[in-house]
Amino acid sequence: MFLLETGWSGSGGVVLSLCAIKWNLFLMLPMFLLRFRSARFWGGFVIGTLIVLLISFAVAGVSWPVEYLRLLQKPELSPHIDGMPTLRGLFSGIPRRVYFVTTYALAALGVMILNWFVVFRTASREYAMAATCISGLLITPHAYPYDCALLIPFLIALGFKTRSLPVRYLATLVLTPVFSLLLWSHTWHTLSQCSLVALLLAMALEQRKNTKSCSPQDSDLFHAP
């Protein structure tokens, strides 16, 4: 984000390509790339991604994608599902068939729509990336409390810059240890997962309000000094 703001779009794209290392947390990144696209940014992102793939093949051989997919299917890689800060964790108590076919699919679609609304209504890269990271964390099938560390810089920005009290309070809540402690509770874990959904919803409502009350040039919540 710093590189993008300072005009180093190509380098910003290269750095952003490192998200491939933990790709499952950035499933909503394509929306951000479409919204804030530029030739240099896209070029840096593509070049960085190709470099990561070439290094992977050089180190692990040509068969690593098949081995990687086989590894992902092992159930022991995802213990304590109800403690995940994801939709999967939120609906972990629902019978498996209903969860996969109906509940998760509808909830994930709702998260994608909210993310689209925020990303394509805001003029702020920081605000858009905050929504991208939150929604990506929600829809991923595999994440744990320590993965929420990627939210820290954007939650701090939201807490200081937003004009919406619900967004500020929810962003602050997720930053506190209470969020992680609740995730590890078999009884109260849904409060943490719902707080992420509520934060994304509050962000979408704020953008809707800004769209109605502000001109396009005034809608950026992160005004430069």
C-alpha positions as CSV (number, residue, x, y, z in Angstrom):
1,M,0.0,0.0,0.0
2,F,2.9,2.4,0.8
3,L,4.4,1.7,-2.6
4,L,1.1,2.3,-4.4
5,E,0.6,5.6,-2.6
6,T,4.1,6.8,-3.4
7,G,3.9,6.1,-7.1
8,W,5.9,2.8,-7.2
9,S,3.0,0.8,-8.7
10,G,5.2,-1.8,-10.3
11,S,7.0,-2.6,-7.1
12,G,3.7,-2.6,-5.3
13,G,2.4,-5.3,-7.6
14,V,5.5,-7.4,-7.1
15,V,5.2,-7.2,-3.3
16,L,1.5,-7.9,-3.5
17,S,2.3,-11.1,-5.5
18,L,3.9,-12.5,-2.3
19,C,0.3,-13.0,-1.1
20,A,0.5,-16.3,-3.2
21,I,2.5,-17.7,-0.3
22,K,-0.8,-17.7,1.7
23,W,-3.2,-17.6,-1.2
24,N,-6.2,-19.0,0.7
25,L,-6.4,-15.8,2.7
26,F,-6.6,-13.5,-0.4
27,L,-9.4,-15.1,-2.4
28,M,-11.1,-11.7,-2.8
29,L,-7.9,-10.0,-4.1
30,P,-9.1,-10.1,-7.8
31,M,-11.8,-7.5,-7.0
32,F,-9.1,-5.2,-5.6
33,L,-6.9,-5.7,-8.6
34,L,-9.8,-4.9,-11.0
35,R,-10.8,-1.8,-9.0
36,F,-7.3,-0.2,-8.7
37,R,-5.7,-1.5,-11.8
38,S,-2.8,0.1,-13.7
39,A,-0.5,-1.3,-16.3
40,R,2.5,-1.1,-14.0
41,F,0.7,-2.5,-11.0
42,W,-0.7,-5.5,-13.1
43,G,2.8,-6.0,-14.7
44,G,4.5,-6.1,-11.3
45,F,1.9,-8.5,-9.9
46,V,2.2,-10.9,-12.9
47,I,6.0,-10.9,-12.9
48,G,6.1,-11.4,-9.1
49,T,3.6,-14.3,-9.3
50,L,5.6,-16.0,-12.1
51,I,8.8,-15.7,-10.1
52,V,7.2,-17.3,-7.1
53,L,5.9,-20.2,-9.3
54,L,9.3,-20.7,-11.0
55,I,11.0,-20.9,-7.6
56,S,8.5,-23.4,-6.4
57,F,9.0,-25.6,-9.4
58,A,12.8,-25.3,-9.1
59,V,12.8,-26.3,-5.4
60,A,10.0,-28.9,-5.3
61,G,9.9,-30.3,-8.8
62,V,7.2,-30.4,-11.4
63,S,4.9,-32.6,-9.3
64,W,4.5,-30.2,-6.3
65,P,1.0,-29.0,-7.3
66,V,-0.4,-32.5,-7.2
67,E,1.3,-33.2,-3.9
68,Y,0.1,-29.9,-2.5
69,L,-3.5,-30.6,-3.5
70,R,-3.3,-34.0,-1.9
71,L,-1.9,-32.5,1.3
72,L,-4.8,-30.0,1.5
73,Q,-7.3,-32.8,1.6
74,K,-5.9,-34.3,4.8
75,P,-8.5,-33.6,7.6
76,E,-5.7,-33.4,10.3
77,L,-4.6,-30.1,8.7
78,S,-7.8,-28.4,10.0
79,P,-8.3,-29.2,13.7
80,H,-10.7,-27.2,15.9
81,I,-12.8,-26.0,13.0
82,D,-15.2,-24.0,15.3
83,G,-12.2,-21.8,16.3
84,M,-11.6,-20.6,12.7
85,P,-12.4,-16.9,12.2
86,T,-14.3,-17.9,9.0
87,L,-17.7,-18.8,7.8
88,R,-16.7,-22.4,8.0
89,G,-16.1,-21.9,11.7
90,L,-19.3,-20.0,12.2
91,F,-21.4,-22.8,10.6
92,S,-19.3,-25.7,12.0
93,G,-22.3,-27.0,14.0
94,I,-24.5,-27.4,11.0
95,P,-24.8,-30.9,9.4
96,R,-22.1,-31.3,6.8
97,R,-24.3,-31.6,3.7
98,V,-26.5,-28.7,4.5
99,Y,-23.4,-26.6,5.5
100,F,-21.5,-27.2,2.2
101,V,-24.4,-27.1,-0.2
102,T,-26.6,-24.3,1.2
103,T,-25.5,-22.3,4.2
104,Y,-21.8,-21.7,3.4
105,A,-22.5,-21.0,-0.3
106,L,-25.2,-18.4,0.4
107,A,-23.2,-16.8,3.2
108,A,-20.0,-16.7,1.0
109,L,-22.1,-15.1,-1.8
110,G,-23.3,-12.5,0.6
111,V,-19.7,-11.7,1.8
112,M,-18.6,-11.3,-1.9
113,I,-21.5,-8.9,-2.6
114,L,-20.6,-6.8,0.5
115,N,-16.9,-6.8,-0.5
116,W,-17.8,-5.8,-4.1
117,F,-20.0,-2.9,-2.8
118,V,-17.2,-1.6,-0.6
119,V,-14.3,-2.0,-3.0
120,F,-16.1,-0.4,-6.0
121,R,-17.7,2.4,-4.0
122,T,-14.6,3.7,-2.1
123,A,-11.8,5.8,-3.5
124,S,-9.5,4.7,-0.8
125,R,-7.1,1.8,-1.4
126,E,-6.7,1.2,2.3
127,Y,-10.4,0.9,2.9
128,A,-10.8,-1.4,-0.1
129,M,-7.9,-3.6,1.0
130,A,-9.4,-3.8,4.5
131,A,-12.6,-5.1,3.1
132,T,-10.6,-7.5,0.8
133,C,-8.7,-9.0,3.7
134,I,-11.8,-9.3,5.9
135,S,-13.9,-10.9,3.3
136,G,-11.0,-13.2,2.2
137,L,-10.6,-14.3,5.8
138,L,-14.3,-15.1,6.1
139,I,-14.7,-17.2,2.9
140,T,-11.5,-19.2,3.1
141,P,-11.9,-22.8,4.2
142,H,-8.7,-22.7,6.3
143,A,-7.6,-20.0,8.7
144,Y,-6.9,-19.6,12.4
145,P,-6.6,-16.7,14.9
146,Y,-3.0,-16.0,14.0
147,D,-4.0,-15.4,10.4
148,C,-5.9,-12.3,11.6
149,A,-2.6,-10.6,12.0
150,L,-2.9,-9.5,8.4
151,L,-5.8,-7.3,9.4
152,I,-3.9,-5.3,12.0
153,P,-2.6,-2.3,9.9
154,F,-6.0,-1.9,8.1
155,L,-8.0,-2.2,11.3
156,I,-5.9,0.5,12.9
157,A,-6.5,2.7,9.9
158,L,-10.2,2.1,10.1
159,G,-10.3,2.9,13.8
160,F,-8.6,6.3,13.3
161,K,-10.0,7.4,10.0
162,T,-13.6,6.1,9.7
163,R,-16.5,8.4,10.3
164,S,-18.7,5.5,11.3
165,L,-18.9,4.6,15.0
166,P,-19.9,1.0,14.4
167,V,-16.9,0.5,12.1
168,R,-14.6,2.1,14.6
169,Y,-15.9,0.0,17.5
170,L,-15.9,-3.3,15.6
171,A,-12.4,-2.7,14.2
172,T,-11.2,-2.0,17.8
173,L,-12.9,-5.1,19.1
174,V,-11.2,-7.3,16.5
175,L,-7.8,-5.8,17.5
176,T,-8.2,-6.8,21.2
177,P,-7.3,-10.1,22.7
178,V,-10.9,-10.7,23.5
179,F,-11.5,-11.6,19.8
180,S,-8.9,-14.4,19.9
181,L,-10.0,-15.7,23.3
182,L,-13.6,-16.0,22.2
183,L,-12.5,-17.9,19.1
184,W,-11.0,-20.6,21.2
185,S,-14.2,-21.0,23.2
186,H,-16.5,-23.8,22.2
187,T,-19.5,-21.8,23.4
188,W,-18.8,-18.2,22.4
189,H,-16.7,-18.5,19.3
190,T,-19.6,-17.4,17.1
191,L,-19.3,-13.9,18.6
192,S,-15.9,-13.4,17.1
193,Q,-16.9,-14.7,13.7
194,C,-20.1,-12.6,13.7
195,S,-18.0,-9.5,14.6
196,L,-16.1,-9.9,11.3
197,V,-19.3,-10.2,9.3
198,A,-20.8,-7.2,11.2
199,L,-17.6,-5.1,10.5
200,L,-17.8,-5.8,6.7
201,L,-21.5,-5.0,6.8
202,A,-20.9,-1.8,8.7
203,M,-18.3,-0.8,6.1
204,A,-20.7,-1.4,3.3
205,L,-23.4,0.7,5.0
206,E,-20.9,3.5,5.5
207,Q,-20.0,3.5,1.8
208,R,-23.7,3.5,0.9
209,K,-24.2,6.5,3.1
210,N,-21.2,8.3,1.7
211,T,-22.4,7.6,-1.9
212,K,-25.7,9.3,-1.1
213,S,-24.4,12.3,0.8
214,C,-21.0,13.1,-0.8
215,S,-19.7,13.9,-4.2
216,P,-17.3,11.4,-5.7
217,Q,-14.2,13.5,-5.0
218,D,-15.2,13.8,-1.3
219,S,-16.0,10.1,-0.7
220,D,-12.4,9.1,0.2
221,L,-12.2,8.3,3.9
222,F,-8.4,8.5,3.9
223,H,-7.8,12.1,2.8
224,A,-4.1,12.8,2.2
225,P,-2.8,15.7,4.3
